[in-house]
Amino acid sequence: MKKITLLFSILFLILSSCGVKTTQSLLSDGNYDGAINRAVEALRTKKDSKGKQDYVYLLEEAFAKAKERDLRDLDMMTKEANPANAERIYNTYLQLNNRQEKIRPLLPLPLLKLGKNANFQFDNYSDQIISSRNTLTKYLYEKANVLLKSNNKLDFRQAFDDLSYLESINPGYKNVKKLMDDAQFKGTDFVDVYATNETNLVIPKQLQDDLLDFKTYGLDDKWTVYHNLRQKNIKYDYSLIINFVQINISPEQIKEKEFIKERQVKDGVKTLLDSRGRPVRDSLGKEIKVDNYRMLRANVYEFRQFKSCVVTAKVDFVDLKTNQLMQTFPVSSQYIFENVYSTYKGDRDACEESYFTYFNKRPVPFPNNEQMVFDTGEDLKARLKDIIVRNKFTG
């Protein structure tokens, strides 16, 4: 038991030593907040113990250096008086405050050898946080209003992101939500989706409707909206055209095949006979019995109903601003109707059990051509979705 306790103690000391060295390394590299996080985590338990003293010293040093660096950066940014620094100034004040709040629950932290507590000079940054937030709010609001006067969708999207950030730090400010709606609308690519038929066959309306119903595709895109029916007051940026080029439908086929199945099965026992036809006996004079097998045989008549449909199409991406074809993608989908059923003469058990299902089946009516075309829909839709996902429209 003493050996186990000693081993755990040694292991604890090794782990503690590694943790301290890692924290020292972070501090030496200038990653003060990384060092603070490591030390705070270590001091959550047994903070007053002798084994945690190194963490207290490291925490005290890292906090002082981090604070000094942030205040130095703030002084420089304030002197620069560059409005673009507004977000960085605000975040730096938040960082100064959050760092204090991370350490505060651990206080006091004793320095055992010095007989005093570690020194953490905390300040109240409330006024600076509010002031810098207001400055940042004004900067983002004015910047977004300028961007919204642009003719570039990327500017509208930047305006939306800026306004969204503004709303998160200063909810309810002026007409920000309305401006966000405007930016969202102006920054969105609207895509007109429709189908054309270049084949000599009728494309089922249900298939066209399903292919063009982009709500079922799960193509959640913040900046792209697909419409299969044009809406008023919307200027469309792109067209996505599904061109049905060719439809090949095979004739209805029924193929017949006949084959013989044989299988040996155990059928009780019989007396073992010698070459003269006499019973073979054991050492006690009893007749020796062995398994008796018999051969099962069946003539199987298999029928295979078959019909296939291949739909070939191409997907065109058109830029409506220039009326130019951007990209075109071939897409092909196949649907196979197949029904296999069988009859037999003889002993059914001559066949494998997995084949029995075919004996329970019967011939079924072939689907008509329109149904065959429609049944290609799910595969065609999956291929179309893959094309759109891999080739996004961009503003």
Summary of the structure (lengths in Angstrom):
residues: 395
radius of gyration: 39.9
end to end distance: 71.1
largest distance: 120.3
contacts: 1042
relative contact order: 0.08
helix: 47%
strand: 27%
